[in-house]
């Protein structure tokens, strides 16, 4: 595809890609389909690092989900679509971008707490603690196993009931997601 080759050789500037975010083109599914062909040609001409670097420089790295209609603008859909198209590099890139965003959100939350001079024990028992744990999980800092083990065994009795109540829904979701992935593994 010519557009990908022209982008790879810097004949076209990456911001030209913004035309793919037009609502009517996205709605018809043309954006995602075109993007796959364009990115494949670009990667074939240069490499995946060239694509991701150019996307970052043009501030388009955070807009990749906009290639899909609003109802499908999520990492799971993006990953499935691009992985099936043979563009795992872009799927991995988006996951990395999302992880960075989650880490920044976590840092902001912690900085807010520290700027309020909130003692650590209050952060631990405040409603924000469960939010911090969820952010750590989303940023791949904490594993499911670590959270579940800590939830069941490893925390101090003081503040236990507060933590258990705050984390109940999240832990139930983790346990169900773990059971689903185990049953999928047995079927496959």
C-alpha positions in Angstrom: 0.0 0.0 0.0 1.4 3.3 -1.2 0.5 5.3 1.9 2.4 3.0 4.2 5.5 3.2 1.9 5.3 7.0 1.7 5.0 7.3 5.5 7.9 4.9 6.0 10.1 7.1 3.7 8.9 10.3 5.4 7.4 11.5 2.1 4.0 11.9 4.0 3.9 13.3 7.5 2.3 10.9 10.1 -0.4 13.5 11.0 -2.1 12.6 7.7 -3.3 9.5 9.6 -5.8 11.7 11.4 -8.1 11.5 8.4 -8.7 7.8 9.4 -10.5 9.1 12.6 -13.3 10.7 10.6 -16.6 9.3 12.1 -18.1 8.1 8.8 -14.9 6.3 7.8 -14.6 4.7 11.2 -18.3 3.7 11.3 -18.0 1.9 8.0 -15.0 -0.1 9.2 -12.8 1.5 6.5 -10.4 3.0 9.0 -9.3 -0.2 10.7 -9.1 -2.1 7.4 -7.0 0.7 5.8 -4.8 1.0 8.9 -3.9 -2.6 8.8 -2.8 -2.4 5.1 -1.0 0.8 5.7 0.8 -0.4 8.8 1.8 -3.7 7.1 3.3 -1.8 4.2 5.1 0.7 6.6 6.6 -2.2 8.6 7.6 -4.0 5.5 9.4 -0.9 4.2 11.1 0.0 7.6 10.2 -1.8 10.8 7.6 -1.7 13.7 9.8 0.7 15.7 9.6 3.2 12.9 5.8 3.1 13.0 5.5 3.4 16.8 8.1 6.1 17.0 6.4 8.2 14.3 3.0 7.7 16.0 4.5 8.9 19.3 6.1 12.0 17.7 2.8 12.9 16.0 0.9 12.3 19.3 -1.2 9.7 17.5 -0.1 6.8 19.8 -3.0 7.5 22.2 -5.6 7.7 19.4 -5.2 4.2 17.9 -8.4 3.0 19.5 -10.3 5.6 17.5 -9.8 3.5 14.4 -12.9 1.6 15.7 -16.5 2.7 16.5 -17.0 3.8 20.1 -18.6 0.5 21.1 -15.4 -1.3 20.0 -12.8 1.2 21.3 -11.1 -1.1 23.8 -7.7 -2.8 24.1 -9.2 -6.3 23.8 -10.9 -5.6 20.4 -7.9 -3.7 19.1 -5.5 -6.6 20.1 -7.7 -9.3 18.6 -8.2 -7.3 15.3 -4.5 -6.4 14.9 -3.2 -9.8 16.0 -5.4 -11.6 13.5 -4.1 -9.3 10.8 -0.5 -10.2 11.7 0.3 -6.9 13.5 1.1 -8.2 16.9 3.7 -5.4 17.3 1.0 -2.8 17.3 -1.1 -4.7 19.7 1.9 -5.0 22.1 2.6 -1.3 21.6 -1.0 -0.4 22.6 -0.8 -2.6 25.7 2.4 -0.8 26.6 0.8 2.6 26.1 -2.2 1.6 28.2 0.1 0.3 31.0 2.0 3.6 30.9 -1.2 5.5 31.3 -2.3 3.4 34.2 1.1 4.0 35.9 0.8 7.7 35.4 -2.7 7.6 36.9 -1.3 5.6 39.9 1.5 8.1 40.3 -0.9 11.0 40.3 -3.1 9.3 42.9 -0.1 8.7 45.2 1.2 12.2 44.7 -2.2 13.6 45.6 -2.2 11.6 48.8 1.3 12.6 49.7 0.6 16.3 48.9 -2.3 16.1 51.3 0.2 14.7 53.8 -2.0 11.7 54.3 -0.3 9.2 56.6 0.4 5.8 55.0 -1.9 4.0 57.4 -4.7 6.3 56.1 -3.9 5.6 52.5 -4.0 1.9 53.3 -7.4 2.1 54.9 -8.9 4.9 52.8 -11.2 4.1 49.8 -8.3 5.0 47.5 -6.3 1.9 48.6 -8.5 -0.4 46.6 -8.1 1.9 43.7 -4.3 1.8 44.0 -4.4 -2.0 44.1 -6.5 -2.1 41.0 -4.1 0.4 39.3 -1.1 -1.7 40.3 -2.9 -4.7 38.8 -3.7 -2.9 35.5 -0.1 -1.7 35.3 1.2 -5.3 35.7 2.9 -4.4 38.9 0.8 -6.8 41.0 -0.2 -10.2 39.7 -3.6 -11.9 40.3 -2.0 -14.5 42.5 -0.4 -11.9 44.7 -3.6 -10.0 45.2 -5.6 -13.1 45.9 -3.0 -14.5 48.3 -2.8 -11.2 50.1 -6.6 -10.9 50.2 -6.9 -14.3 51.8 -3.8 -14.6 54.0 -1.1 -11.9 54.2 -2.6 -8.7 55.6 -2.7 -7.6 59.2 -5.9 -8.0 61.2 -6.0 -4.2 61.8 -8.1 -2.7 58.9 -8.9 -6.2 57.6 -12.6 -5.7 57.4 -12.3 -2.3 55.6 -9.9 -3.8 53.1 -12.0 -6.9 52.5 -15.1 -4.8 51.9 -13.3 -2.5 49.5 -11.7 -5.2 47.5 -14.6 -7.8 47.5 -15.9 -7.0 44.0 -12.5 -6.8 42.5 -11.3 -10.0 44.0 -14.5 -11.8 42.8 -13.8 -10.5 39.3 -10.2 -11.8 39.5 -11.3 -15.2 40.7 -14.0 -15.4 37.9 -11.5 -14.3 35.3 -9.0 -16.9 36.5 -11.6 -19.7 36.4 -12.7 -18.6 32.9 -9.1 -18.7 31.6 -8.5 -22.1 33.2 -11.7 -23.5 31.6 -10.7 -22.0 28.2 -7.3 -23.6 28.6 -8.9 -27.0 29.2 -11.2 -26.7 26.2 -8.4 -25.6 23.8 
